[in-house]
Amino acid sequence: MSAAPPPFPQPQENAGPPELLQLGTGTDEDEPCLRADAA
């Protein structure tokens, strides 16, 4: 039973990072666009 708990937390953590990375890339693209508009 001790092996069941570990597997659950691992998948959640792995699924978390990808979303954060995607959001980060989105903001990066927005930044350049905003700068171009301001210019």
C-alpha positions in Angstrom: 0.0 0.0 0.0 3.0 2.3 0.6 3.8 2.0 -3.1 0.3 3.4 -4.1 0.6 6.8 -2.5 4.0 7.7 -4.2 2.7 7.1 -7.8 -0.2 9.5 -7.3 1.9 12.6 -6.2 4.4 12.0 -9.1 1.8 12.3 -12.0 0.3 15.4 -10.5 3.7 17.1 -10.2 4.7 16.1 -13.8 1.4 17.5 -15.1 1.9 20.8 -13.2 5.3 22.0 -14.7 4.1 21.7 -18.3 1.2 24.1 -17.7 3.5 26.6 -15.9 6.0 26.4 -18.8 3.2 27.0 -21.4 1.9 30.0 -19.4 5.5 31.4 -19.3 5.9 31.1 -23.1 2.6 32.9 -23.6 3.6 35.8 -21.5 7.0 36.0 -23.3 5.1 36.3 -26.6 2.8 38.9 -25.2 5.7 41.1 -23.9 7.3 41.5 -27.4 3.8 42.3 -29.0 3.1 45.0 -26.3 6.5 46.6 -26.9 5.9 46.7 -30.7 2.5 48.3 -30.1 4.0 50.9 -27.7 6.8 51.7 -30.2 
